[in-house]
Amino acid sequence: MDRFDAALLAALQRDGALTNAALAEIVGLSASQVSRRRAALEGEGIIEGYNARLSPARMGHGFRAIIRVNLRGHGQGREEEFAAFVASQPMIRSAFSVSGDADYILDIRARDLEGFADFVHRHLLPHPQIAQVRSEIVLKTLKDERGVPLP
């Protein structure tokens, strides 16, 4: 990857809807060169796809919480069962297996506190694999960068 690829990726991280002509002006190459480089980066799996970033607040999902989950046990397909449960829950926007005092960290989006409480009480707490749930409500977002750092 050279400086042109890095500039191309930086521009696309800011705005994935840029045309090859617009990218060409930004990175200092021709549109056809940008097209070839972009296709190569997509082919290598460096660019995984394109999507629109929606405003959770304007879409009615401004409530955010982080949940730490501990499972009752490990092994015998328990992690796979929990992963399938996580995948089936649209309010869970991100999920991470972590080291430390929790087994998993879940990033939750809900309409409001009531919707969040309903999710916790109707879906998380009754789940047979979950032993403990600890929640932190996000009061203010200081930084929420997407993408990866580039030079």
N, C-alpha and C positions, 0 to 999 in steps of 0.2 A: 504494500500500500504506500503510495507516494502522497505528496502534499495536495495534489489535485483530488485524489480519492478522499482524503481527509476533509477537504473543503466541500466536496460534494456531499459527503455524509453529514457534515455539520449543517449545511443548508437544508438538507432533507429532514433532519431532526427538528429544525425550527418550523419547517413548512413542507410536509410531505406531498402537497398538491402542486408544487412548482413544476412547470413544464421544462422540457429539456432545453428550450430556448432561454428561459429565465435562468436556469441553472448555468447555462453556458456563459451568460453575462457575469454571474457571480464568481465562478471559478476560473474564468479566463480561457476557456476552450471552446471549440465549435460545438454546435448542438449534436452533430453526429458523433463526435468524440465522447460527449457526455452520455449520449444514448448507449454507446458501446460499454463505457465504464459502468454505467448504472446497471445494465443487463448482466455484466460480469459480477458485480457486487451482489445482485439478486441471485444469480446462479450459484455463487459461493455460499449463499446462506447468510451473508453479512447483513443484507437488507432482508428482513423476514416478512415484510408486508407494509401496508399503508392503511391508516385509519384516521377517522376524525376524532379529535379530543372534545368530548362534550363536557359542559359545565354541570357537575353533579347538583349544585345548588339550584341552578336554573331548571334542571330537569326534575326537581322535587326530591332529591336525595342528598340534602346538605348535611345530614347528621352522619358523623363518622366516628367509629370506635375501633380500638385495637383490642383483640381478645387473645389471651394466653390460654392455651388448652393443654391439659395433661391427660393422657390416655390411661385406662385402667391397667393395661399391660401391653406387652409388645410381642411380636412374632405371630405365627399361625394365621397370617393374612389380616391381622388387625389394622396394620398401616394401610393396606390396600382398601379395606372396607372404609376406613376413615377418609382416604383420598377420594373414593367414589362419592361419599356423602358430601365432601367439600365441593366437588365438581358439580353436584346437583343443586347447590344453593346459590341463586343469583345474587343475594346480598353479600356473599363473601367475594370480594373483588380480588384479593391476593391471599395466598396462604404459603407459609414457609415452615419447613422442618428446621428447627433451630437447636443449638446447644444452649446450655444454661438450665434455668429452673423450669422451663416450659418445654413441652415436646413440639408444639406448633404455635405460630403466631398467625392470627387471621386479621385481615383488614376488612372491615365491615362498612357498608353504606346502607343507610336507611332513610326513610322520609323524616322520622322524628324519634324522640325518646320512646314513645309508646310502641312504634313499629320495631325498634331495636329490642325492647323488653319482650315483645311478643316473639321475636325470632329466638332470643336466648331461651325463653321458657318453653316454647313449643317445639324447637328443633334441636338446640344444642344440649341443654340439660337432660332431656330424656334419651339422648343417644346412648346406646348401651356401651360404647367404647370410651365415652368421656367420663373421666373421674373428677376433673376440676376445671372450672372456668373462672378466669379473672379478667375483668374488663377495665379498660381505660377509655374514657370519652375524650375525643380530640376537641380541645377548646379553640385552638387557633393553629393554622398551618403556617409554619415559618418557611418551609421549602418543600417542594414536591416535584423534583426534577424527573423527567422521563428521559429515556434513552441512555446512552453511555458517554462518559467523558472522552473528548477528542482533543488532540493537540492543537 
